[in-house]
Amino acid sequence: MAKILIVGANGQIGSELVGALAAKHGAQNVIATDISPNNLYAAPRYQVLDILDKAALAKLVEEEEIDQVYQLAALLSATGEAAPLKAWTLNMDGLLNILEVARVRLEAGKPMQVFWPSSIAAFGPNTPPVNTPQMTVMDPSTIYGISKLAGERLCEYYFAKYGVDVRSIRYPGIISYKSPPGGGTTDYAIAIFHAALKNETYSCFLEADTTLPMIYMPDAIRATIELMEAPSANIAIRSAYNIDGLSFNPQELFEAIRAKRPEFQIEYKPDARQQIAKTWPQSLDDSKAQQDWGWEAHISLPQLVDDMLANITV
Ligand code: SER
């Protein structure tokens, strides 16, 4: 059993990770926090925390004797482009505050494991796009992607220099039904289901053939927990691991949905998010994650489509 802090619990990953960790470690051992006073997903324990308030973070970690923290508060790719300085401050200072608190705890003999999410957005236009290697050219072009790449370097630095047990995943686009689509370029693949269930024509902001790596939320949650539970000695990569789920483009996803809802229609109206998407990989080489902690995706596109259509409430 670990005593766990989740920062950004009202976001897409937090909304599902809180429950998964509470089931494993006990509801009283998982403290969900977010900047809003609203406990949007009925976390058993919830309190307000601004991740940019380092003193408040350190106090909470100390009082609750936290030994595992998930720092999930961030602005995503499209939202970040609308407010680059805000995105940089939140994404970088949020991570640095966690790493610093973890360093000080470790020096006081109280080790705290850290999880922080990286992303396919850390790659860029000169990255090999198919089966993207773990180690390769990374030249992100969004402020979100730049913060993810810098964050990866910080994670490795805090592990190498101070021994902080920090772990990270380069998530593909995560598809889920619990939270609304929230400012990401890959979120078309969530919004499309909402349109299908409302019997609306979906106006897609990416081009029909824009293939991106994606993952269904249950696989993403399992990856996160498996990485955090793996023995520290197995975790050879302290920047962030590639994980692959499944790859498809908007037209392929549309056709998979139309197989279940034959009346569904789509139109393509690419916007600025197309420019972002075309700099990202199409699929990822995740052999390091397979080797080091046994990663394997389970969920196929037809399973994902069935589950999304059965569970979204519109
Ligand atoms: N899903 C994210 C986004 O589209 C990528 O990490 O911004």
py3Dmol code that shows the C-alpha trace and the ligand (Angstrom):
import py3Dmol

protein = """\
ATOM      1  CA  MET A   1       0.000   0.000   0.000  1.00  0.00           C
ATOM      2  CA  ALA A   2       1.257   3.446  -0.899  1.00  0.00           C
ATOM      3  CA  LYS A   3       0.067   6.850   0.258  1.00  0.00           C
ATOM      4  CA  ILE A   4      -0.669   8.629  -3.000  1.00  0.00           C
ATOM      5  CA  LEU A   5      -1.118  12.232  -4.149  1.00  0.00           C
ATOM      6  CA  ILE A   6      -2.711  13.002  -7.513  1.00  0.00           C
ATOM      7  CA  VAL A   7      -2.296  16.540  -8.859  1.00  0.00           C
ATOM      8  CA  GLY A   8      -4.688  17.502 -11.669  1.00  0.00           C
ATOM      9  CA  ALA A   9      -7.304  14.948 -10.605  1.00  0.00           C
ATOM     10  CA  ASN A  10     -10.070  16.656 -12.610  1.00  0.00           C
ATOM     11  CA  GLY A  11      -8.253  16.143 -15.921  1.00  0.00           C
ATOM     12  CA  GLN A  12      -8.646  13.309 -18.401  1.00  0.00           C
ATOM     13  CA  ILE A  13      -6.115  10.913 -16.843  1.00  0.00           C
ATOM     14  CA  GLY A  14      -6.800  11.950 -13.246  1.00  0.00           C
ATOM     15  CA  SER A  15     -10.532  11.351 -13.614  1.00  0.00           C
ATOM     16  CA  GLU A  16      -9.838   7.630 -14.096  1.00  0.00           C
ATOM     17  CA  LEU A  17      -6.527   7.094 -12.300  1.00  0.00           C
ATOM     18  CA  VAL A  18      -7.933   8.152  -8.907  1.00  0.00           C
ATOM     19  CA  GLY A  19     -10.468   5.301  -8.927  1.00  0.00           C
ATOM     20  CA  ALA A  20      -7.969   2.726 -10.201  1.00  0.00           C
ATOM     21  CA  LEU A  21      -5.444   3.619  -7.487  1.00  0.00           C
ATOM     22  CA  ALA A  22      -8.111   3.826  -4.773  1.00  0.00           C
ATOM     23  CA  ALA A  23      -9.210   0.284  -5.672  1.00  0.00           C
ATOM     24  CA  LYS A  24      -5.628  -0.926  -5.252  1.00  0.00           C
ATOM     25  CA  HIS A  25      -4.382   1.107  -2.319  1.00  0.00           C
ATOM     26  CA  GLY A  26      -7.581   1.969  -0.427  1.00  0.00           C
ATOM     27  CA  ALA A  27      -9.746   5.056  -0.857  1.00  0.00           C
ATOM     28  CA  GLN A  28      -8.275   6.757   2.225  1.00  0.00           C
ATOM     29  CA  ASN A  29      -4.759   6.443   0.790  1.00  0.00           C
ATOM     30  CA  VAL A  30      -5.418   8.401  -2.415  1.00  0.00           C
ATOM     31  CA  ILE A  31      -5.618  12.181  -2.124  1.00  0.00           C
ATOM     32  CA  ALA A  32      -6.992  13.782  -5.266  1.00  0.00           C
ATOM     33  CA  THR A  33      -6.216  17.470  -5.802  1.00  0.00           C
ATOM     34  CA  ASP A  34      -6.937  20.068  -8.446  1.00  0.00           C
ATOM     35  CA  ILE A  35      -7.023  23.839  -8.671  1.00  0.00           C
ATOM     36  CA  SER A  36     -10.831  23.889  -8.713  1.00  0.00           C
ATOM     37  CA  PRO A  37     -12.902  23.479  -5.535  1.00  0.00           C
ATOM     38  CA  ASN A  38     -15.219  21.142  -7.458  1.00  0.00           C
ATOM     39  CA  ASN A  39     -14.592  17.430  -6.931  1.00  0.00           C
ATOM     40  CA  LEU A  40     -15.771  16.698 -10.472  1.00  0.00           C
ATOM     41  CA  TYR A  41     -15.372  12.914 -10.411  1.00  0.00           C
ATOM     42  CA  ALA A  42     -16.342  12.221  -6.790  1.00  0.00           C
ATOM     43  CA  ALA A  43     -12.868  11.304  -5.562  1.00  0.00           C
ATOM     44  CA  PRO A  44     -13.121   9.754  -2.081  1.00  0.00           C
ATOM     45  CA  ARG A  45     -10.611  12.301  -0.738  1.00  0.00           C
ATOM     46  CA  TYR A  46     -10.330  15.634  -2.528  1.00  0.00           C
ATOM     47  CA  GLN A  47      -8.770  18.991  -1.816  1.00  0.00           C
ATOM     48  CA  VAL A  48      -7.759  22.147  -3.625  1.00  0.00           C
ATOM     49  CA  LEU A  49      -4.080  22.423  -4.557  1.00  0.00           C
ATOM     50  CA  ASP A  50      -2.409  24.862  -6.946  1.00  0.00           C
ATOM     51  CA  ILE A  51       0.668  23.015  -8.186  1.00  0.00           C
ATOM     52  CA  LEU A  52       2.420  26.374  -8.642  1.00  0.00           C
ATOM     53  CA  ASP A  53       2.208  26.901  -4.846  1.00  0.00           C
ATOM     54  CA  LYS A  54       5.286  24.903  -3.864  1.00  0.00           C
ATOM     55  CA  ALA A  55       4.936  25.594  -0.141  1.00  0.00           C
ATOM     56  CA  ALA A  56       1.366  24.237  -0.141  1.00  0.00           C
ATOM     57  CA  LEU A  57       2.536  21.173  -2.071  1.00  0.00           C
ATOM     58  CA  ALA A  58       5.428  20.519   0.342  1.00  0.00           C
ATOM     59  CA  LYS A  59       3.108  20.951   3.340  1.00  0.00           C
ATOM     60  CA  LEU A  60       0.539  18.489   1.986  1.00  0.00           C
ATOM     61  CA  VAL A  61       3.224  15.912   1.123  1.00  0.00           C
ATOM     62  CA  GLU A  62       4.692  16.256   4.618  1.00  0.00           C
ATOM     63  CA  GLU A  63       1.394  16.144   6.521  1.00  0.00           C
ATOM     64  CA  GLU A  64       0.063  13.148   4.604  1.00  0.00           C
ATOM     65  CA  GLU A  65       3.444  11.391   4.373  1.00  0.00           C
ATOM     66  CA  ILE A  66       2.984  10.886   0.649  1.00  0.00           C
ATOM     67  CA  ASP A  67       5.197   8.262  -0.924  1.00  0.00           C
ATOM     68  CA  GLN A  68       3.901   8.329  -4.512  1.00  0.00           C
ATOM     69  CA  VAL A  69       2.826  11.381  -6.528  1.00  0.00           C
ATOM     70  CA  TYR A  70       1.247  11.717  -9.987  1.00  0.00           C
ATOM     71  CA  GLN A  71       1.703  15.235 -11.410  1.00  0.00           C
ATOM     72  CA  LEU A  72      -0.957  15.446 -14.122  1.00  0.00           C
ATOM     73  CA  ALA A  73      -1.773  19.178 -14.177  1.00  0.00           C
ATOM     74  CA  ALA A  74      -0.985  20.651 -17.623  1.00  0.00           C
ATOM     75  CA  LEU A  75      -2.315  22.587 -20.580  1.00  0.00           C
ATOM     76  CA  LEU A  76      -2.548  20.393 -23.711  1.00  0.00           C
ATOM     77  CA  SER A  77      -1.312  21.108 -27.230  1.00  0.00           C
ATOM     78  CA  ALA A  78      -4.131  23.198 -28.717  1.00  0.00           C
ATOM     79  CA  THR A  79      -4.979  25.030 -25.473  1.00  0.00           C
ATOM     80  CA  GLY A  80      -1.287  25.706 -24.936  1.00  0.00           C
ATOM     81  CA  GLU A  81      -0.981  27.429 -28.319  1.00  0.00           C
ATOM     82  CA  ALA A  82      -3.672  29.892 -27.201  1.00  0.00           C
ATOM     83  CA  ALA A  83      -1.706  30.751 -24.026  1.00  0.00           C
ATOM     84  CA  PRO A  84       1.962  29.759 -24.517  1.00  0.00           C
ATOM     85  CA  LEU A  85       3.442  31.486 -21.457  1.00  0.00           C
ATOM     86  CA  LYS A  86       0.745  30.131 -19.188  1.00  0.00           C
ATOM     87  CA  ALA A  87       1.301  26.640 -20.613  1.00  0.00           C
ATOM     88  CA  TRP A  88       5.062  26.871 -20.133  1.00  0.00           C
ATOM     89  CA  THR A  89       4.732  28.103 -16.545  1.00  0.00           C
ATOM     90  CA  LEU A  90       2.181  25.488 -15.532  1.00  0.00           C
ATOM     91  CA  ASN A  91       3.822  22.578 -17.330  1.00  0.00           C
ATOM     92  CA  MET A  92       7.418  23.323 -16.298  1.00  0.00           C
ATOM     93  CA  ASP A  93       7.078  24.881 -12.857  1.00  0.00           C
ATOM     94  CA  GLY A  94       4.505  22.264 -11.894  1.00  0.00           C
ATOM     95  CA  LEU A  95       6.966  19.490 -12.669  1.00  0.00           C
ATOM     96  CA  LEU A  96       9.918  21.300 -11.077  1.00  0.00           C
ATOM     97  CA  ASN A  97       7.973  21.859  -7.864  1.00  0.00           C
ATOM     98  CA  ILE A  98       7.211  18.144  -7.623  1.00  0.00           C
ATOM     99  CA  LEU A  99      10.805  17.142  -8.404  1.00  0.00           C
ATOM    100  CA  GLU A 100      12.175  19.593  -5.842  1.00  0.00           C
ATOM    101  CA  VAL A 101       9.802  18.392  -3.129  1.00  0.00           C
ATOM    102  CA  ALA A 102      10.784  14.801  -3.998  1.00  0.00           C
ATOM    103  CA  ARG A 103      14.499  15.700  -3.821  1.00  0.00           C
ATOM    104  CA  VAL A 104      14.143  17.326  -0.403  1.00  0.00           C
ATOM    105  CA  ARG A 105      12.078  14.366   0.887  1.00  0.00           C
ATOM    106  CA  LEU A 106      14.693  11.918  -0.378  1.00  0.00           C
ATOM    107  CA  GLU A 107      17.486  13.862   1.304  1.00  0.00           C
ATOM    108  CA  ALA A 108      15.469  13.654   4.538  1.00  0.00           C
ATOM    109  CA  GLY A 109      15.313   9.860   4.136  1.00  0.00           C
ATOM    110  CA  LYS A 110      11.701   9.804   2.904  1.00  0.00           C
ATOM    111  CA  PRO A 111      11.753   8.649  -0.713  1.00  0.00           C
ATOM    112  CA  MET A 112       8.764   9.648  -2.862  1.00  0.00           C
ATOM    113  CA  GLN A 113       8.142   8.078  -6.254  1.00  0.00           C
ATOM    114  CA  VAL A 114       7.113  10.523  -8.992  1.00  0.00           C
ATOM    115  CA  PHE A 115       5.020   9.939 -12.108  1.00  0.00           C
ATOM    116  CA  TRP A 116       4.785  12.633 -14.758  1.00  0.00           C
ATOM    117  CA  PRO A 117       3.237  12.212 -18.219  1.00  0.00           C
ATOM    118  CA  SER A 118       5.160  12.972 -21.380  1.00  0.00           C
ATOM    119  CA  SER A 119       3.559  12.762 -24.818  1.00  0.00           C
ATOM    120  CA  ILE A 120       3.934  12.063 -28.518  1.00  0.00           C
ATOM    121  CA  ALA A 121       3.985  15.880 -28.713  1.00  0.00           C
ATOM    122  CA  ALA A 122       7.635  15.755 -27.589  1.00  0.00           C
ATOM    123  CA  PHE A 123       8.452  14.632 -31.151  1.00  0.00           C
ATOM    124  CA  GLY A 124       8.524  16.940 -34.154  1.00  0.00           C
ATOM    125  CA  PRO A 125       8.670  17.329 -37.935  1.00  0.00           C
ATOM    126  CA  ASN A 126      12.128  15.764 -38.276  1.00  0.00           C
ATOM    127  CA  THR A 127      11.327  12.725 -36.123  1.00  0.00           C
ATOM    128  CA  PRO A 128      10.981   9.491 -38.124  1.00  0.00           C
ATOM    129  CA  PRO A 129       7.160   9.190 -38.076  1.00  0.00           C
ATOM    130  CA  VAL A 130       6.623   5.449 -38.471  1.00  0.00           C
ATOM    131  CA  ASN A 131       7.597   3.113 -35.622  1.00  0.00           C
ATOM    132  CA  THR A 132       9.310   6.120 -34.015  1.00  0.00           C
ATOM    133  CA  PRO A 133      12.351   4.926 -32.041  1.00  0.00           C
ATOM    134  CA  GLN A 134      12.762   5.468 -28.311  1.00  0.00           C
ATOM    135  CA  MET A 135      15.922   7.509 -28.957  1.00  0.00           C
ATOM    136  CA  THR A 136      15.641   9.755 -31.996  1.00  0.00           C
ATOM    137  CA  VAL A 137      15.430  13.333 -33.256  1.00  0.00           C
ATOM    138  CA  MET A 138      13.055  15.362 -31.072  1.00  0.00           C
ATOM    139  CA  ASP A 139      12.213  18.844 -32.350  1.00  0.00           C
ATOM    140  CA  PRO A 140       8.733  19.672 -30.995  1.00  0.00           C
ATOM    141  CA  SER A 141       7.033  22.715 -32.480  1.00  0.00           C
ATOM    142  CA  THR A 142       4.282  23.415 -29.912  1.00  0.00           C
ATOM    143  CA  ILE A 143       4.844  24.992 -26.503  1.00  0.00           C
ATOM    144  CA  TYR A 144       3.226  21.877 -25.026  1.00  0.00           C
ATOM    145  CA  GLY A 145       5.670  19.606 -26.865  1.00  0.00           C
ATOM    146  CA  ILE A 146       8.644  21.791 -25.922  1.00  0.00           C
ATOM    147  CA  SER A 147       7.581  21.599 -22.268  1.00  0.00           C
ATOM    148  CA  LYS A 148       7.283  17.807 -22.545  1.00  0.00           C
ATOM    149  CA  LEU A 149      10.758  17.431 -24.027  1.00  0.00           C
ATOM    150  CA  ALA A 150      12.291  19.771 -21.429  1.00  0.00           C
ATOM    151  CA  GLY A 151      10.340  17.917 -18.733  1.00  0.00           C
ATOM    152  CA  GLU A 152      11.762  14.585 -19.887  1.00  0.00           C
ATOM    153  CA  ARG A 153      15.278  15.995 -19.565  1.00  0.00           C
ATOM    154  CA  LEU A 154      14.465  17.290 -16.063  1.00  0.00           C
ATOM    155  CA  CYS A 155      13.157  13.884 -15.002  1.00  0.00           C
ATOM    156  CA  GLU A 156      16.322  12.162 -16.169  1.00  0.00           C
ATOM    157  CA  TYR A 157      18.427  14.871 -14.509  1.00  0.00           C
ATOM    158  CA  TYR A 158      16.712  14.494 -11.123  1.00  0.00           C
ATOM    159  CA  PHE A 159      17.152  10.736 -11.290  1.00  0.00           C
ATOM    160  CA  ALA A 160      20.823  10.871 -12.362  1.00  0.00           C
ATOM    161  CA  LYS A 161      21.884  13.708 -10.059  1.00  0.00           C
ATOM    162  CA  TYR A 162      19.749  13.128  -6.972  1.00  0.00           C
ATOM    163  CA  GLY A 163      18.351   9.599  -7.290  1.00  0.00           C
ATOM    164  CA  VAL A 164      14.691  10.701  -7.388  1.00  0.00           C
ATOM    165  CA  ASP A 165      12.650   7.674  -8.518  1.00  0.00           C
ATOM    166  CA  VAL A 166      10.839   9.405 -11.368  1.00  0.00           C
ATOM    167  CA  ARG A 167       9.045   7.544 -14.157  1.00  0.00           C
ATOM    168  CA  SER A 168       7.247   8.686 -17.281  1.00  0.00           C
ATOM    169  CA  ILE A 169       5.415   7.575 -20.408  1.00  0.00           C
ATOM    170  CA  ARG A 170       5.099   9.288 -23.786  1.00  0.00           C
ATOM    171  CA  TYR A 171       1.367   8.763 -24.045  1.00  0.00           C
ATOM    172  CA  PRO A 172      -0.210   8.466 -27.461  1.00  0.00           C
ATOM    173  CA  GLY A 173      -3.545  10.320 -27.799  1.00  0.00           C
ATOM    174  CA  ILE A 174      -5.710   8.955 -24.996  1.00  0.00           C
ATOM    175  CA  ILE A 175      -9.311   8.112 -25.845  1.00  0.00           C
ATOM    176  CA  SER A 176     -11.847   7.963 -23.036  1.00  0.00           C
ATOM    177  CA  TYR A 177     -15.492   8.719 -22.243  1.00  0.00           C
ATOM    178  CA  LYS A 178     -15.517   9.909 -18.631  1.00  0.00           C
ATOM    179  CA  SER A 179     -14.217  13.464 -19.123  1.00  0.00           C
ATOM    180  CA  PRO A 180     -15.143  15.799 -22.012  1.00  0.00           C
ATOM    181  CA  PRO A 181     -12.622  16.343 -24.852  1.00  0.00           C
ATOM    182  CA  GLY A 182     -10.180  18.898 -23.438  1.00  0.00           C
ATOM    183  CA  GLY A 183      -7.942  20.952 -25.686  1.00  0.00           C
ATOM    184  CA  GLY A 184      -5.769  18.285 -27.293  1.00  0.00           C
ATOM    185  CA  THR A 185      -5.078  17.709 -30.990  1.00  0.00           C
ATOM    186  CA  THR A 186      -5.897  14.004 -30.612  1.00  0.00           C
ATOM    187  CA  ASP A 187      -9.225  14.864 -28.982  1.00  0.00           C
ATOM    188  CA  TYR A 188     -11.019  14.696 -32.345  1.00  0.00           C
ATOM    189  CA  ALA A 189     -11.093  10.956 -31.616  1.00  0.00           C
ATOM    190  CA  ILE A 190     -13.256  11.644 -28.551  1.00  0.00           C
ATOM    191  CA  ALA A 191     -15.385  14.453 -29.977  1.00  0.00           C
ATOM    192  CA  ILE A 192     -16.344  12.256 -32.951  1.00  0.00           C
ATOM    193  CA  PHE A 193     -18.141   9.818 -30.615  1.00  0.00           C
ATOM    194  CA  HIS A 194     -20.094  12.621 -28.967  1.00  0.00           C
ATOM    195  CA  ALA A 195     -21.271  13.774 -32.418  1.00  0.00           C
ATOM    196  CA  ALA A 196     -22.212  10.219 -33.440  1.00  0.00           C
ATOM    197  CA  LEU A 197     -24.322   9.741 -30.313  1.00  0.00           C
ATOM    198  CA  LYS A 198     -26.047  13.101 -30.791  1.00  0.00           C
ATOM    199  CA  ASN A 199     -26.855  12.148 -34.400  1.00  0.00           C
ATOM    200  CA  GLU A 200     -24.829  15.123 -35.623  1.00  0.00           C
ATOM    201  CA  THR A 201     -22.507  15.308 -38.630  1.00  0.00           C
ATOM    202  CA  TYR A 202     -18.991  15.442 -37.207  1.00  0.00           C
ATOM    203  CA  SER A 203     -16.900  18.374 -38.439  1.00  0.00           C
ATOM    204  CA  CYS A 204     -13.356  17.028 -38.191  1.00  0.00           C
ATOM    205  CA  PHE A 205     -10.515  19.503 -37.563  1.00  0.00           C
ATOM    206  CA  LEU A 206      -7.916  17.088 -38.967  1.00  0.00           C
ATOM    207  CA  GLU A 207      -7.591  15.798 -42.527  1.00  0.00           C
ATOM    208  CA  ALA A 208      -9.027  12.374 -43.304  1.00  0.00           C
ATOM    209  CA  ASP A 209      -5.657  10.623 -43.685  1.00  0.00           C
ATOM    210  CA  THR A 210      -3.897  12.027 -40.592  1.00  0.00           C
ATOM    211  CA  THR A 211      -2.713   8.870 -38.831  1.00  0.00           C
ATOM    212  CA  LEU A 212      -1.788   9.283 -35.161  1.00  0.00           C
ATOM    213  CA  PRO A 213      -0.868   6.869 -32.369  1.00  0.00           C
ATOM    214  CA  MET A 214      -3.723   6.435 -29.894  1.00  0.00           C
ATOM    215  CA  ILE A 215      -4.473   4.410 -26.791  1.00  0.00           C
ATOM    216  CA  TYR A 216      -7.697   3.531 -25.008  1.00  0.00           C
ATOM    217  CA  MET A 217      -7.910   4.737 -21.413  1.00  0.00           C
ATOM    218  CA  PRO A 218      -7.965   1.300 -19.694  1.00  0.00           C
ATOM    219  CA  ASP A 219      -4.679   0.449 -21.449  1.00  0.00           C
ATOM    220  CA  ALA A 220      -3.236   3.869 -20.515  1.00  0.00           C
ATOM    221  CA  ILE A 221      -4.178   3.430 -16.838  1.00  0.00           C
ATOM    222  CA  ARG A 222      -2.764  -0.097 -16.786  1.00  0.00           C
ATOM    223  CA  ALA A 223       0.488   1.122 -18.395  1.00  0.00           C
ATOM    224  CA  THR A 224       0.816   3.837 -15.750  1.00  0.00           C
ATOM    225  CA  ILE A 225       0.279   1.479 -12.837  1.00  0.00           C
ATOM    226  CA  GLU A 226       2.497  -1.256 -14.297  1.00  0.00           C
ATOM    227  CA  LEU A 227       5.336   1.219 -14.826  1.00  0.00           C
ATOM    228  CA  MET A 228       5.023   2.541 -11.270  1.00  0.00           C
ATOM    229  CA  GLU A 229       4.925  -0.968  -9.781  1.00  0.00           C
ATOM    230  CA  ALA A 230       7.966  -2.277 -11.694  1.00  0.00           C
ATOM    231  CA  PRO A 231      11.165  -2.727  -9.662  1.00  0.00           C
ATOM    232  CA  SER A 232      13.278   0.424  -9.840  1.00  0.00           C
ATOM    233  CA  ALA A 233      16.271  -1.526 -11.165  1.00  0.00           C
ATOM    234  CA  ASN A 234      14.272  -2.484 -14.279  1.00  0.00           C
ATOM    235  CA  ILE A 235      13.526   1.132 -15.204  1.00  0.00           C
ATOM    236  CA  ALA A 236      16.452   1.920 -17.481  1.00  0.00           C
ATOM    237  CA  ILE A 237      14.775   4.959 -19.038  1.00  0.00           C
ATOM    238  CA  ARG A 238      14.197   7.920 -16.732  1.00  0.00           C
ATOM    239  CA  SER A 239      13.173  10.407 -19.414  1.00  0.00           C
ATOM    240  CA  ALA A 240       9.961   8.774 -20.730  1.00  0.00           C
ATOM    241  CA  TYR A 241       9.016   5.470 -22.363  1.00  0.00           C
ATOM    242  CA  ASN A 242       7.410   5.145 -25.789  1.00  0.00           C
ATOM    243  CA  ILE A 243       4.268   3.041 -25.575  1.00  0.00           C
ATOM    244  CA  ASP A 244       2.228   2.043 -28.597  1.00  0.00           C
ATOM    245  CA  GLY A 245      -1.481   1.346 -28.534  1.00  0.00           C
ATOM    246  CA  LEU A 246      -3.198   1.480 -31.893  1.00  0.00           C
ATOM    247  CA  SER A 247      -2.897   3.780 -34.902  1.00  0.00           C
ATOM    248  CA  PHE A 248      -5.651   5.068 -37.153  1.00  0.00           C
ATOM    249  CA  ASN A 249      -6.708   8.167 -39.053  1.00  0.00           C
ATOM    250  CA  PRO A 250     -10.024  10.066 -38.853  1.00  0.00           C
ATOM    251  CA  GLN A 251     -11.478   8.285 -41.880  1.00  0.00           C
ATOM    252  CA  GLU A 252     -10.683   4.843 -40.434  1.00  0.00           C
ATOM    253  CA  LEU A 253     -12.207   5.811 -37.090  1.00  0.00           C
ATOM    254  CA  PHE A 254     -15.259   7.256 -38.837  1.00  0.00           C
ATOM    255  CA  GLU A 255     -15.737   4.003 -40.773  1.00  0.00           C
ATOM    256  CA  ALA A 256     -15.406   1.914 -37.609  1.00  0.00           C
ATOM    257  CA  ILE A 257     -18.128   4.040 -35.972  1.00  0.00           C
ATOM    258  CA  ARG A 258     -20.328   3.978 -39.079  1.00  0.00           C
ATOM    259  CA  ALA A 259     -20.188   0.169 -39.013  1.00  0.00           C
ATOM    260  CA  LYS A 260     -22.223   0.496 -35.787  1.00  0.00           C
ATOM    261  CA  ARG A 261     -24.214   3.626 -36.677  1.00  0.00           C
ATOM    262  CA  PRO A 262     -24.800   3.535 -40.433  1.00  0.00           C
ATOM    263  CA  GLU A 263     -26.457   6.983 -40.558  1.00  0.00           C
ATOM    264  CA  PHE A 264     -23.352   8.753 -39.157  1.00  0.00           C
ATOM    265  CA  GLN A 265     -21.749  11.433 -41.373  1.00  0.00           C
ATOM    266  CA  ILE A 266     -18.424  13.300 -41.311  1.00  0.00           C
ATOM    267  CA  GLU A 267     -17.073  16.425 -43.009  1.00  0.00           C
ATOM    268  CA  TYR A 268     -13.470  17.612 -42.992  1.00  0.00           C
ATOM    269  CA  LYS A 269     -12.593  21.189 -42.018  1.00  0.00           C
ATOM    270  CA  PRO A 270      -8.928  21.099 -40.997  1.00  0.00           C
ATOM    271  CA  ASP A 271      -7.764  23.983 -38.803  1.00  0.00           C
ATOM    272  CA  ALA A 272      -4.512  24.927 -37.014  1.00  0.00           C
ATOM    273  CA  ARG A 273      -4.531  21.589 -35.202  1.00  0.00           C
ATOM    274  CA  GLN A 274      -3.754  19.879 -38.516  1.00  0.00           C
ATOM    275  CA  GLN A 275      -0.392  21.700 -38.515  1.00  0.00           C
ATOM    276  CA  ILE A 276       0.316  20.263 -35.076  1.00  0.00           C
ATOM    277  CA  ALA A 277      -0.821  16.725 -35.933  1.00  0.00           C
ATOM    278  CA  LYS A 278       1.337  16.481 -39.017  1.00  0.00           C
ATOM    279  CA  THR A 279       4.490  16.960 -36.915  1.00  0.00           C
ATOM    280  CA  TRP A 280       3.647  13.985 -34.667  1.00  0.00           C
ATOM    281  CA  PRO A 281       4.457  10.289 -35.191  1.00  0.00           C
ATOM    282  CA  GLN A 282       2.055   7.768 -36.663  1.00  0.00           C
ATOM    283  CA  SER A 283       3.212   4.825 -34.550  1.00  0.00           C
ATOM    284  CA  LEU A 284       5.826   4.196 -31.870  1.00  0.00           C
ATOM    285  CA  ASP A 285       8.486   1.569 -31.266  1.00  0.00           C
ATOM    286  CA  ASP A 286       7.777   0.516 -27.683  1.00  0.00           C
ATOM    287  CA  SER A 287      10.246  -2.376 -27.438  1.00  0.00           C
ATOM    288  CA  LYS A 288      12.028  -0.779 -24.443  1.00  0.00           C
ATOM    289  CA  ALA A 289       8.777  -0.630 -22.477  1.00  0.00           C
ATOM    290  CA  GLN A 290       8.106  -4.260 -23.427  1.00  0.00           C
ATOM    291  CA  GLN A 291      11.572  -5.324 -22.273  1.00  0.00           C
ATOM    292  CA  ASP A 292      11.835  -3.277 -19.093  1.00  0.00           C
ATOM    293  CA  TRP A 293       8.369  -3.611 -17.579  1.00  0.00           C
ATOM    294  CA  GLY A 294       6.399  -5.961 -19.814  1.00  0.00           C
ATOM    295  CA  TRP A 295       4.223  -3.417 -21.623  1.00  0.00           C
ATOM    296  CA  GLU A 296       1.644  -4.760 -24.057  1.00  0.00           C
ATOM    297  CA  ALA A 297      -1.501  -3.021 -25.352  1.00  0.00           C
ATOM    298  CA  HIS A 298      -4.700  -5.069 -25.246  1.00  0.00           C
ATOM    299  CA  ILE A 299      -7.544  -3.074 -26.742  1.00  0.00           C
ATOM    300  CA  SER A 300      -8.350  -3.116 -30.486  1.00  0.00           C
ATOM    301  CA  LEU A 301     -10.168  -0.454 -32.507  1.00  0.00           C
ATOM    302  CA  PRO A 302     -13.492  -2.396 -32.708  1.00  0.00           C
ATOM    303  CA  GLN A 303     -13.422  -2.952 -28.918  1.00  0.00           C
ATOM    304  CA  LEU A 304     -12.692   0.735 -28.349  1.00  0.00           C
ATOM    305  CA  VAL A 305     -15.549   1.812 -30.630  1.00  0.00           C
ATOM    306  CA  ASP A 306     -18.055  -0.545 -28.948  1.00  0.00           C
ATOM    307  CA  ASP A 307     -17.022   0.580 -25.481  1.00  0.00           C
ATOM    308  CA  MET A 308     -17.088   4.296 -26.298  1.00  0.00           C
ATOM    309  CA  LEU A 309     -20.533   4.063 -27.927  1.00  0.00           C
ATOM    310  CA  ALA A 310     -21.867   2.091 -24.942  1.00  0.00           C
ATOM    311  CA  ASN A 311     -20.519   4.438 -22.269  1.00  0.00           C
ATOM    312  CA  ILE A 312     -20.572   8.049 -23.435  1.00  0.00           C
ATOM    313  CA  THR A 313     -23.398  10.076 -22.000  1.00  0.00           C
ATOM    314  CA  VAL A 314     -24.353  13.044 -24.209  1.00  0.00           C
TER     315      VAL A 314
END
"""
ligand_1 = """\
7
LIG
N -3.358 14.307 -26.411
C -2.404 15.365 -26.375
C -2.780 16.475 -27.255
O -3.367 16.220 -28.283
C -1.066 14.857 -26.779
O -0.377 14.481 -25.662
O -2.475 17.587 -26.966
"""
view = py3Dmol.view(width=600, height=400)
view.addModel(protein, "pdb")
view.setStyle({"model": 0}, {"cartoon": {"style": "trace"}})
view.addModel(ligand_1, "xyz")
view.setStyle({"model": 1}, {"stick": {}})
view.zoomTo()
view.show()
